[in-house]
Amino acid sequence: MIVQKSISLVGFFKITAHHFVWLFLMMGSIAICYDLELITFQIPWVPISVIGTAVAFYVGFKNNQSYDRMWEARKIWGGIVNESRSWASYVDGFISNTFREKNISEEDLKKIKKLLIYRQIGWLYAHRSQLLIPTTWEHINQGGHTAKFAQKNQRTYGVGLVDDETTRTELKNFLPKDEHDRLINASNTATQILNEQSLTLKSLRDDNIIDDFRHMELMNIIRSLYTLQGKNERIKKFPLPRQYANVSRYFVGIFIVLFPFSLIPSMVDLGTWGVYLSIPIAMLVGWVYVVMEIVGDYSENPFQGMANDIPMLSLCRTIEIDLLEILGEKDIPPPIKEKKGILM
């Protein structure tokens, strides 16, 4: 997530500079052909204006849908934050000797609380890791220049900024070894971690460490976490429909191809300087439409490890800090800091 007040013009130019290259070659070639009278026809402004307006509406619709996907993902993670805090609070308050005839030691109660709370932290990082697994429609799997550009963005402005946090977030830090070895190769590790929580609660109920009411309250949180996990997986595994995601790119291309055949000849009457002045103007108009398309294209997938992502690692760390403090731990990890104006 970009957290700086504004995106610098220089940084934005670096990301989109390669589009200026092909726009310059295209618009320059057409302008030279008009100057040398190799091309003499002109497309009227009316159809170009209608096409440009239609394309702007279509791209705007796509961008709205992309933003909705991103904002929904952020709301889901907000729910995960709240439910995780509730889980730790309930565990801390519910796990006791209240319903037992024979008390167990405070040390044993502490171990139970630590198991349940650490397992919840492990679920957070496991869920995040699963959401970062690229799907076939994400940029990094497209091949060619698109994939290379996506890989570079991930290294420079994405998950590459937080590679130093990898060891701290490994699942083995939060699960018992036998449990980790058993669950790590599951098809959906996060799902199985929550199931382990459910089995532990059943065992606690059988031992009268919690009563039916407390058991149901804790199970309701697990159900809510399953629901939130499923919502994130829906966004991750169901792309923005391709008829909206891709067709807008074709429309933008059509408009950019037709536009100079209307703009450039209209400036021929100004002389040679008018023809060549039309090159940067045509480039700028084309660049605006390309950038509108790119913004929507890179915003539709909020879990692909780039600068536009939901700051999942930061949210996981925030929850981890809160849960460890509820548990009374002293070794608290530091919050995730923004780097290069980006919070991951």
TITITOR-849986 format. One record per residue (C-alpha): residue number from 1; x, y, z; residue in three letters. Coordinates in nm, 4 decimals. Each point is the difference from the previous one (the first is absolute). Example, Ala and Ser with C-alpha at 12.3 -4.5 7.8 and 13.67 -1.06 7.14 Angstrom:
// residues 2
+-----+----------+----------+----------+------+
! pos !       xx !       yy !       zz ! code !
+-----+----------+----------+----------+------+
!   1 !   1.2300 !  -0.4500 !   0.7800 !  ALA !
!   2 !   0.1370 !   0.3440 !  -0.0660 !  SER !
+-----+----------+----------+----------+------+
***
This chain:
// residues 344
+-----+----------+----------+----------+------+
! pos !       xx !       yy !       zz ! code !
+-----+----------+----------+----------+------+
!   1 !   0.0000 !   0.0000 !   0.0000 !  MET !
!   2 !   0.1372 !   0.3396 !  -0.0983 !  ILE !
!   3 !   0.0039 !   0.2130 !   0.3145 !  VAL !
!   4 !   0.1917 !   0.3100 !  -0.1033 !  GLN !
!   5 !  -0.2047 !   0.3169 !  -0.0454 !  LYS !
!   6 !   0.0396 !   0.0021 !  -0.3770 !  SER !
!   7 !   0.1627 !  -0.2049 !  -0.2726 !  ILE !
!   8 !   0.3050 !   0.1866 !  -0.1259 !  SER !
!   9 !  -0.0091 !   0.0985 !  -0.3649 !  LEU !
!  10 !   0.3488 !  -0.1414 !  -0.0510 !  VAL !
!  11 !  -0.0932 !  -0.3350 !   0.1514 !  GLY !
!  12 !  -0.3202 !  -0.0167 !  -0.1992 !  PHE !
!  13 !   0.1928 !   0.0812 !  -0.3178 !  PHE !
!  14 !   0.2443 !  -0.2839 !   0.0685 !  LYS !
!  15 !  -0.2866 !  -0.2477 !   0.0198 !  ILE !
!  16 !  -0.1707 !   0.1230 !  -0.3182 !  THR !
!  17 !   0.3007 !   0.1262 !  -0.2004 !  ALA !
!  18 !   0.0016 !  -0.2949 !  -0.2404 !  HIS !
!  19 !  -0.3446 !   0.1031 !  -0.1222 !  HIS !
!  20 !   0.1404 !   0.3365 !  -0.1084 !  PHE !
!  21 !   0.2439 !  -0.1854 !  -0.2248 !  VAL !
!  22 !  -0.2545 !  -0.1795 !  -0.2152 !  TRP !
!  23 !  -0.2379 !   0.2971 !   0.0084 !  LEU !
!  24 !   0.2813 !   0.2258 !  -0.1259 !  PHE !
!  25 !   0.0934 !  -0.2409 !  -0.2782 !  LEU !
!  26 !  -0.3611 !  -0.0386 !  -0.1045 !  MET !
!  27 !  -0.1029 !   0.3656 !   0.0137 !  MET !
!  28 !   0.3314 !   0.1172 !  -0.1475 !  GLY !
!  29 !  -0.0263 !  -0.2370 !  -0.2946 !  SER !
!  30 !  -0.3533 !   0.1138 !  -0.0809 !  ILE !
!  31 !   0.0967 !   0.3674 !   0.0344 !  ALA !
!  32 !   0.2952 !  -0.0435 !  -0.2393 !  ILE !
!  33 !  -0.2263 !  -0.1745 !  -0.2517 !  CYS !
!  34 !  -0.2388 !   0.2952 !   0.0121 !  TYR !
!  35 !   0.2862 !   0.2509 !  -0.0302 !  ASP !
!  36 !   0.1337 !  -0.1822 !  -0.3066 !  LEU !
!  37 !  -0.3563 !  -0.0317 !  -0.1347 !  GLU !
!  38 !   0.0256 !  -0.3780 !  -0.0045 !  LEU !
!  39 !  -0.3323 !   0.0092 !   0.1878 !  ILE !
!  40 !  -0.2597 !   0.2575 !  -0.0894 !  THR !
!  41 !  -0.3348 !  -0.1214 !   0.1351 !  PHE !
!  42 !  -0.1559 !   0.1224 !   0.3249 !  GLN !
!  43 !  -0.2471 !  -0.1678 !   0.2336 !  ILE !
!  44 !  -0.2669 !   0.2489 !   0.1183 !  PRO !
!  45 !   0.0041 !   0.0979 !   0.3668 !  TRP !
!  46 !  -0.3565 !  -0.1107 !   0.0710 !  VAL !
!  47 !   0.0514 !  -0.3792 !  -0.0196 !  PRO !
!  48 !   0.3321 !   0.0281 !   0.1855 !  ILE !
!  49 !  -0.1681 !   0.1999 !   0.2782 !  SER !
!  50 !  -0.2801 !  -0.2560 !   0.0289 !  VAL !
!  51 !   0.2462 !  -0.2903 !   0.0126 !  ILE !
!  52 !   0.2215 !   0.1788 !   0.2542 !  GLY !
!  53 !  -0.2965 !   0.0723 !   0.2261 !  THR !
!  54 !  -0.1270 !  -0.3572 !  -0.0233 !  ALA !
!  55 !   0.3447 !  -0.1399 !   0.0778 !  VAL !
!  56 !   0.0368 !   0.2321 !   0.3012 !  ALA !
!  57 !  -0.3333 !  -0.1210 !   0.1399 !  PHE !
!  58 !   0.0923 !  -0.3652 !  -0.0555 !  TYR !
!  59 !   0.3438 !   0.0349 !   0.1610 !  VAL !
!  60 !  -0.1560 !   0.1978 !   0.2849 !  GLY !
!  61 !  -0.2446 !  -0.2846 !   0.0645 !  PHE !
!  62 !   0.2889 !  -0.2484 !   0.0101 !  LYS !
!  63 !   0.1931 !   0.2192 !   0.2427 !  ASN !
!  64 !  -0.3040 !   0.0273 !   0.2278 !  ASN !
!  65 !  -0.0307 !  -0.3779 !   0.0117 !  GLN !
!  66 !   0.3724 !  -0.0362 !   0.0677 !  SER !
!  67 !  -0.0222 !   0.2446 !   0.2885 !  TYR !
!  68 !  -0.3021 !  -0.1857 !   0.1404 !  ASP !
!  69 !   0.2024 !  -0.3232 !   0.0061 !  ARG !
!  70 !   0.2865 !   0.1716 !   0.1792 !  MET !
!  71 !  -0.2234 !   0.1740 !   0.2542 !  TRP !
!  72 !  -0.1927 !  -0.3196 !   0.0705 !  GLU !
!  73 !   0.3304 !  -0.1784 !   0.0671 !  ALA !
!  74 !   0.0995 !   0.2735 !   0.2449 !  ARG !
!  75 !  -0.3320 !  -0.0306 !   0.1833 !  LYS !
!  76 !   0.0448 !  -0.3753 !   0.0241 !  ILE !
!  77 !   0.3421 !   0.0441 !   0.1564 !  TRP !
!  78 !  -0.1525 !   0.2511 !   0.2395 !  GLY !
!  79 !  -0.2349 !  -0.2777 !   0.1073 !  GLY !
!  80 !   0.2955 !  -0.2349 !   0.0472 !  ILE !
!  81 !   0.1651 !   0.2569 !   0.2268 !  VAL !
!  82 !  -0.3136 !   0.0285 !   0.2154 !  ASN !
!  83 !  -0.0688 !  -0.3734 !   0.0225 !  GLU !
!  84 !   0.3624 !  -0.0786 !   0.0834 !  SER !
!  85 !  -0.0031 !   0.2470 !   0.2874 !  ARG !
!  86 !  -0.3296 !  -0.1451 !   0.1225 !  SER !
!  87 !   0.1459 !  -0.3500 !  -0.0187 !  TRP !
!  88 !   0.2982 !   0.0920 !   0.2166 !  ALA !
!  89 !  -0.2179 !   0.1877 !   0.2482 !  SER !
!  90 !  -0.2456 !  -0.2892 !   0.0300 !  TYR !
!  91 !   0.2795 !  -0.2547 !   0.0368 !  VAL !
!  92 !   0.1654 !   0.2088 !   0.2696 !  ASP !
!  93 !  -0.3250 !   0.0410 !   0.1932 !  GLY !
!  94 !  -0.1687 !  -0.3365 !  -0.0631 !  PHE !
!  95 !   0.2841 !  -0.2472 !   0.0623 !  ILE !
!  96 !  -0.0159 !  -0.0530 !   0.3759 !  SER !
!  97 !  -0.0754 !  -0.2443 !   0.2804 !  ASN !
!  98 !  -0.3510 !   0.1357 !   0.0513 !  THR !
!  99 !  -0.1777 !  -0.3183 !  -0.1120 !  PHE !
! 100 !   0.2504 !  -0.2612 !   0.1157 !  ARG !
! 101 !  -0.0291 !  -0.2043 !   0.3183 !  GLU !
! 102 !   0.3772 !  -0.0392 !   0.0121 !  LYS !
! 103 !   0.2016 !   0.3063 !  -0.0911 !  ASN !
! 104 !   0.2858 !  -0.0124 !  -0.2448 !  ILE !
! 105 !   0.3047 !   0.2191 !   0.0494 !  SER !
! 106 !   0.0233 !   0.3566 !  -0.1272 !  GLU !
! 107 !   0.2988 !  -0.1080 !  -0.2038 !  GLU !
! 108 !  -0.2106 !  -0.2581 !  -0.1837 !  ASP !
! 109 !  -0.2752 !   0.2552 !  -0.0594 !  LEU !
! 110 !   0.2630 !   0.2340 !  -0.1390 !  LYS !
! 111 !   0.1198 !  -0.2721 !  -0.2396 !  LYS !
! 112 !  -0.3547 !  -0.0530 !  -0.1273 !  ILE !
! 113 !  -0.0490 !   0.3721 !  -0.0564 !  LYS !
! 114 !   0.3353 !   0.0244 !  -0.1760 !  LYS !
! 115 !  -0.0842 !  -0.2938 !  -0.2260 !  LEU !
! 116 !  -0.3336 !   0.1533 !  -0.1075 !  LEU !
! 117 !   0.1324 !   0.3522 !  -0.0465 !  ILE !
! 118 !   0.3215 !  -0.1014 !  -0.1765 !  TYR !
! 119 !  -0.2014 !  -0.2237 !  -0.2293 !  ARG !
! 120 !  -0.2184 !   0.2983 !  -0.0909 !  GLN !
! 121 !   0.3111 !   0.2005 !  -0.0904 !  ILE !
! 122 !   0.1184 !  -0.2934 !  -0.2091 !  GLY !
! 123 !  -0.3358 !  -0.0022 !  -0.1805 !  TRP !
! 124 !   0.0456 !   0.3681 !  -0.0878 !  LEU !
! 125 !   0.3372 !  -0.0529 !  -0.1656 !  TYR !
! 126 !  -0.1092 !  -0.3230 !  -0.1684 !  ALA !
! 127 !  -0.3056 !   0.1734 !  -0.1449 !  HIS !
! 128 !   0.2139 !   0.2899 !  -0.1238 !  ARG !
! 129 !   0.2500 !  -0.2361 !  -0.1628 !  SER !
! 130 !  -0.2776 !  -0.1864 !  -0.1807 !  GLN !
! 131 !  -0.1480 !   0.3242 !  -0.1309 !  LEU !
! 132 !   0.3376 !   0.0943 !  -0.1486 !  LEU !
! 133 !   0.0187 !  -0.3135 !  -0.2161 !  ILE !
! 134 !  -0.0410 !   0.1410 !  -0.3551 !  PRO !
! 135 !  -0.2985 !  -0.1021 !  -0.2108 !  THR !
! 136 !   0.0121 !  -0.0561 !  -0.3753 !  THR !
! 137 !  -0.1521 !   0.3400 !  -0.0816 !  TRP !
! 138 !   0.2339 !   0.2091 !   0.2154 !  GLU !
! 139 !   0.2729 !   0.2002 !  -0.1733 !  HIS !
! 140 !   0.2913 !  -0.2087 !   0.1244 !  ILE !
! 141 !  -0.1354 !  -0.3044 !  -0.1866 !  ASN !
! 142 !  -0.0633 !   0.1731 !  -0.3333 !  GLN !
! 143 !   0.3463 !  -0.0550 !  -0.1451 !  GLY !
! 144 !   0.2124 !   0.2365 !  -0.2068 !  GLY !
! 145 !   0.0408 !   0.3647 !   0.0927 !  HIS !
! 146 !  -0.3105 !   0.0018 !   0.2223 !  THR !
! 147 !   0.1391 !  -0.2750 !   0.2258 !  ALA !
! 148 !   0.3465 !   0.1571 !   0.0153 !  LYS !
! 149 !  -0.1493 !   0.3377 !   0.0854 !  PHE !
! 150 !  -0.2146 !  -0.1612 !   0.2734 !  ALA !
! 151 !   0.3002 !  -0.1826 !   0.1458 !  GLN !
! 152 !   0.1983 !   0.3228 !   0.0080 !  LYS !
! 153 !  -0.2894 !   0.1800 !   0.1707 !  ASN !
! 154 !  -0.0244 !  -0.2740 !   0.2620 !  GLN !
! 155 !   0.3702 !   0.0234 !   0.0771 !  ARG !
! 156 !   0.0204 !   0.3790 !   0.0004 !  THR !
! 157 !  -0.3427 !   0.1170 !   0.1159 !  TYR !
! 158 !  -0.1653 !  -0.3128 !   0.1395 !  GLY !
! 159 !   0.0722 !  -0.3073 !   0.2095 !  VAL !
! 160 !   0.3707 !   0.0416 !  -0.0713 !  GLY !
! 161 !  -0.0029 !   0.2907 !   0.2459 !  LEU !
! 162 !  -0.0779 !  -0.2368 !   0.2905 !  VAL !
! 163 !   0.2180 !  -0.3017 !  -0.0821 !  ASP !
! 164 !   0.1758 !   0.0530 !   0.3323 !  ASP !
! 165 !  -0.3245 !  -0.0918 !   0.1809 !  GLU !
! 166 !  -0.0190 !  -0.3481 !  -0.1521 !  THR !
! 167 !   0.1634 !  -0.1859 !   0.2884 !  THR !
! 168 !  -0.2110 !   0.1746 !   0.2612 !  ARG !
! 169 !  -0.3255 !  -0.0949 !  -0.1725 !  THR !
! 170 !   0.0761 !  -0.3670 !  -0.0614 !  GLU !
! 171 !  -0.2818 !  -0.2263 !   0.1132 !  LEU !
! 172 !   0.2326 !  -0.2191 !   0.2073 !  LYS !
! 173 !   0.0393 !   0.2912 !   0.2426 !  ASN !
! 174 !  -0.3653 !  -0.0253 !   0.1043 !  PHE !
! 175 !  -0.1015 !  -0.3667 !  -0.0201 !  LEU !
! 176 !   0.1206 !  -0.3044 !   0.1947 !  PRO !
! 177 !   0.2545 !  -0.1896 !  -0.2100 !  LYS !
! 178 !  -0.2117 !  -0.3111 !  -0.0555 !  ASP !
! 179 !  -0.2992 !   0.2127 !  -0.0928 !  GLU !
! 180 !   0.2085 !   0.2158 !  -0.2350 !  HIS !
! 181 !   0.1457 !  -0.3043 !  -0.1771 !  ASP !
! 182 !  -0.3477 !  -0.1470 !  -0.0394 !  ARG !
! 183 !  -0.1753 !   0.3127 !  -0.1278 !  LEU !
! 184 !   0.2664 !   0.1725 !  -0.2087 !  ILE !
! 185 !  -0.0645 !  -0.2204 !  -0.3046 !  ASN !
! 186 !  -0.3800 !   0.0188 !   0.0179 !  ALA !
! 187 !  -0.1737 !   0.1375 !  -0.3077 !  SER !
! 188 !  -0.1359 !   0.2834 !   0.2162 !  ASN !
! 189 !   0.2141 !   0.0331 !   0.3110 !  THR !
! 190 !  -0.1944 !   0.2962 !   0.1381 !  ALA !
! 191 !  -0.3234 !  -0.2002 !  -0.0050 !  THR !
! 192 !   0.1622 !  -0.2891 !   0.1846 !  GLN !
! 193 !   0.1446 !   0.2330 !   0.2651 !  ILE !
! 194 !  -0.3501 !   0.1224 !   0.0852 !  LEU !
! 195 !  -0.1159 !  -0.3604 !   0.0143 !  ASN !
! 196 !   0.2763 !  -0.0695 !   0.2524 !  GLU !
! 197 !  -0.1386 !   0.2871 !   0.2070 !  GLN !
! 198 !  -0.3414 !  -0.1651 !  -0.0095 !  SER !
! 199 !   0.1412 !  -0.3351 !   0.1129 !  LEU !
! 200 !   0.1870 !   0.1654 !   0.2853 !  THR !
! 201 !  -0.3183 !   0.1734 !   0.1160 !  LEU !
! 202 !  -0.1795 !  -0.3349 !   0.0007 !  LYS !
! 203 !   0.2757 !  -0.1436 !   0.2162 !  SER !
! 204 !  -0.0254 !   0.2953 !   0.2374 !  LEU !
! 205 !  -0.3753 !  -0.0473 !   0.0261 !  ARG !
! 206 !   0.0442 !  -0.3689 !   0.0761 !  ASP !
! 207 !   0.2428 !   0.0944 !   0.2788 !  ASP !
! 208 !  -0.2435 !   0.2617 !   0.1379 !  ASN !
! 209 !   0.2499 !   0.2792 !  -0.0516 !  ILE !
! 210 !  -0.2757 !   0.1822 !  -0.1877 !  ILE !
! 211 !  -0.3771 !  -0.0457 !   0.0183 !  ASP !
! 212 !  -0.2500 !  -0.0302 !  -0.2845 !  ASP !
! 213 !  -0.0600 !   0.3729 !  -0.0247 !  PHE !
! 214 !   0.3687 !   0.0868 !  -0.0225 !  ARG !
! 215 !   0.0572 !  -0.2826 !  -0.2427 !  HIS !
! 216 !  -0.2736 !   0.1360 !  -0.2266 !  MET !
! 217 !   0.1332 !   0.3564 !   0.0201 !  GLU !
! 218 !   0.3488 !  -0.1091 !  -0.1020 !  LEU !
! 219 !  -0.1404 !  -0.2200 !  -0.2781 !  MET !
! 220 !  -0.1948 !   0.2983 !  -0.1326 !  ASN !
! 221 !   0.3279 !   0.1864 !  -0.0428 !  ILE !
! 222 !   0.1469 !  -0.2953 !  -0.1895 !  ILE !
! 223 !  -0.3062 !  -0.0018 !  -0.2261 !  ARG !
! 224 !   0.0440 !   0.3741 !  -0.0589 !  SER !
! 225 !   0.3683 !  -0.0514 !  -0.0851 !  LEU !
! 226 !  -0.0976 !  -0.2715 !  -0.2486 !  TYR !
! 227 !  -0.2463 !   0.2441 !  -0.1568 !  THR !
! 228 !   0.2600 !   0.2769 !  -0.0285 !  LEU !
! 229 !   0.2557 !  -0.2417 !  -0.1406 !  GLN !
! 230 !  -0.2514 !  -0.1152 !  -0.2595 !  GLY !
! 231 !  -0.0758 !   0.3583 !  -0.1038 !  LYS !
! 232 !   0.3676 !   0.0701 !  -0.0572 !  ASN !
! 233 !   0.0353 !  -0.3215 !  -0.1977 !  GLU !
! 234 !  -0.2977 !   0.1009 !  -0.2146 !  ARG !
! 235 !   0.1721 !   0.3250 !  -0.0971 !  ILE !
! 236 !   0.3281 !  -0.1802 !  -0.0586 !  LYS !
! 237 !  -0.1368 !  -0.2882 !  -0.2044 !  LYS !
! 238 !  -0.2757 !   0.1755 !  -0.1950 !  PHE !
! 239 !   0.1435 !   0.2622 !  -0.2363 !  PRO !
! 240 !  -0.1666 !   0.3151 !  -0.1188 !  LEU !
! 241 !  -0.1983 !  -0.1403 !  -0.2982 !  PRO !
! 242 !   0.2252 !  -0.0013 !  -0.3040 !  ARG !
! 243 !  -0.2618 !   0.1725 !  -0.2169 !  GLN !
! 244 !   0.0517 !   0.3071 !   0.2186 !  TYR !
! 245 !   0.3665 !  -0.0454 !   0.0841 !  ALA !
! 246 !   0.1275 !  -0.0547 !  -0.3557 !  ASN !
! 247 !  -0.2490 !   0.1556 !  -0.2413 !  VAL !
! 248 !   0.0698 !   0.3477 !   0.1386 !  SER !
! 249 !   0.3635 !  -0.0448 !  -0.1077 !  ARG !
! 250 !  -0.1124 !  -0.0614 !  -0.3575 !  TYR !
! 251 !  -0.2241 !   0.3050 !   0.0078 !  PHE !
! 252 !   0.2834 !   0.2183 !   0.1289 !  VAL !
! 253 !   0.2225 !  -0.1328 !  -0.2782 !  GLY !
! 254 !  -0.2598 !   0.0775 !  -0.2668 !  ILE !
! 255 !  -0.0403 !   0.3548 !   0.1264 !  PHE !
! 256 !   0.3755 !   0.0639 !   0.0140 !  ILE !
! 257 !   0.0445 !  -0.1294 !  -0.3558 !  VAL !
! 258 !  -0.2791 !   0.2186 !  -0.1417 !  LEU !
! 259 !   0.0668 !   0.3160 !   0.2017 !  PHE !
! 260 !   0.3129 !   0.1289 !  -0.1832 !  PRO !
! 261 !  -0.1797 !  -0.0222 !  -0.3371 !  PHE !
! 262 !  -0.2370 !   0.2630 !   0.1311 !  SER !
! 263 !   0.2361 !   0.2159 !   0.2065 !  LEU !
! 264 !   0.3060 !   0.0242 !  -0.2243 !  ILE !
! 265 !  -0.1686 !   0.1062 !  -0.3266 !  PRO !
! 266 !  -0.1993 !   0.2619 !   0.1904 !  SER !
! 267 !   0.3341 !   0.1620 !   0.0940 !  MET !
! 268 !   0.1497 !  -0.0178 !  -0.3504 !  VAL !
! 269 !  -0.1357 !   0.3475 !  -0.0774 !  ASP !
! 270 !   0.2336 !   0.1381 !   0.2687 !  LEU !
! 271 !   0.2985 !  -0.1088 !  -0.2062 !  GLY !
! 272 !   0.2797 !  -0.2442 !   0.0668 !  THR !
! 273 !   0.0336 !   0.1063 !   0.3644 !  TRP !
! 274 !  -0.3704 !  -0.0695 !   0.0522 !  GLY !
! 275 !   0.0380 !  -0.3525 !  -0.1343 !  VAL !
! 276 !   0.2876 !  -0.0745 !   0.2333 !  TYR !
! 277 !  -0.1703 !   0.1709 !   0.2934 !  LEU !
! 278 !  -0.2794 !  -0.2511 !  -0.0459 !  SER !
! 279 !   0.2417 !  -0.2834 !   0.0896 !  ILE !
! 280 !   0.0319 !   0.0794 !   0.3744 !  PRO !
! 281 !  -0.3700 !   0.0891 !   0.0168 !  ILE !
! 282 !  -0.1022 !  -0.3331 !  -0.1535 !  ALA !
! 283 !   0.2495 !  -0.1810 !   0.2242 !  MET !
! 284 !  -0.1431 !   0.1651 !   0.3106 !  LEU !
! 285 !  -0.3606 !  -0.0877 !  -0.0891 !  VAL !
! 286 !   0.0976 !  -0.3589 !  -0.0792 !  GLY !
! 287 !   0.2017 !  -0.0254 !   0.3223 !  TRP !
! 288 !  -0.2969 !   0.1175 !   0.2097 !  VAL !
! 289 !  -0.2209 !  -0.2756 !  -0.1429 !  TYR !
! 290 !   0.2740 !  -0.2611 !   0.0421 !  VAL !
! 291 !   0.0550 !   0.0992 !   0.3652 !  VAL !
! 292 !  -0.3750 !  -0.0157 !   0.0712 !  MET !
! 293 !   0.0061 !  -0.3549 !  -0.1345 !  GLU !
! 294 !   0.3115 !  -0.0930 !   0.1998 !  ILE !
! 295 !  -0.1408 !   0.1351 !   0.3288 !  VAL !
! 296 !  -0.3030 !  -0.2267 !  -0.0267 !  GLY !
! 297 !   0.2075 !  -0.2921 !  -0.1246 !  ASP !
! 298 !   0.2369 !   0.0042 !   0.2991 !  TYR !
! 299 !  -0.2711 !   0.0736 !   0.2558 !  SER !
! 300 !  -0.2301 !  -0.2921 !  -0.0768 !  GLU !
! 301 !   0.2230 !  -0.2529 !   0.1803 !  ASN !
! 302 !   0.0627 !   0.1248 !   0.3570 !  PRO !
! 303 !   0.2086 !  -0.3057 !   0.0990 !  PHE !
! 304 !   0.2792 !  -0.0162 !  -0.2602 !  GLN !
! 305 !   0.2943 !   0.1290 !   0.2026 !  GLY !
! 306 !   0.0294 !   0.3461 !  -0.1531 !  MET !
! 307 !  -0.0240 !   0.3598 !   0.1192 !  ALA !
! 308 !  -0.3793 !   0.0124 !  -0.0483 !  ASN !
! 309 !  -0.0575 !  -0.2997 !   0.2280 !  ASP !
! 310 !  -0.1889 !  -0.0095 !   0.3264 !  ILE !
! 311 !   0.2749 !   0.0387 !   0.2679 !  PRO !
! 312 !  -0.0503 !  -0.3535 !   0.1286 !  MET !
! 313 !   0.3393 !  -0.0364 !   0.1666 !  LEU !
! 314 !  -0.0482 !   0.3240 !   0.1921 !  SER !
! 315 !  -0.3480 !  -0.1096 !   0.1091 !  LEU !
! 316 !   0.1263 !  -0.3434 !   0.1041 !  CYS !
! 317 !   0.2775 !   0.1595 !   0.2029 !  ARG !
! 318 !  -0.2428 !   0.2416 !   0.1656 !  THR !
! 319 !  -0.2204 !  -0.2926 !   0.1030 !  ILE !
! 320 !   0.3030 !  -0.2005 !   0.1147 !  GLU !
! 321 !   0.1142 !   0.2841 !   0.2253 !  ILE !
! 322 !  -0.3473 !   0.0374 !   0.1524 !  ASP !
! 323 !  -0.0384 !  -0.3733 !   0.0608 !  LEU !
! 324 !   0.3448 !  -0.0409 !   0.1541 !  LEU !
! 325 !  -0.0649 !   0.2902 !   0.2345 !  GLU !
! 326 !  -0.3320 !  -0.1560 !   0.1052 !  ILE !
! 327 !   0.1951 !  -0.3185 !   0.0696 !  LEU !
! 328 !   0.2477 !   0.1964 !   0.2112 !  GLY !
! 329 !   0.3020 !  -0.0671 !  -0.2214 !  GLU !
! 330 !   0.3050 !   0.2242 !   0.0352 !  LYS !
! 331 !   0.1736 !  -0.0726 !  -0.3308 !  ASP !
! 332 !  -0.2227 !   0.2115 !  -0.2247 !  ILE !
! 333 !   0.0979 !   0.0434 !  -0.3657 !  PRO !
! 334 !   0.0122 !   0.3531 !  -0.1468 !  PRO !
! 335 !  -0.2783 !   0.1265 !  -0.2285 !  PRO !
! 336 !   0.0584 !  -0.0175 !  -0.3749 !  ILE !
! 337 !   0.1378 !   0.3290 !  -0.1271 !  LYS !
! 338 !  -0.0692 !   0.1543 !  -0.3374 !  GLU !
! 339 !   0.2861 !  -0.0104 !  -0.2513 !  LYS !
! 340 !   0.0216 !   0.2247 !  -0.3045 !  LYS !
! 341 !  -0.3437 !   0.1334 !   0.0924 !  GLY !
! 342 !  -0.1517 !  -0.3505 !  -0.0160 !  ILE !
! 343 !  -0.1444 !  -0.2047 !   0.2867 !  LEU !
! 344 !  -0.0215 !  -0.3724 !  -0.0634 !  MET !
+-----+----------+----------+----------+------+
***
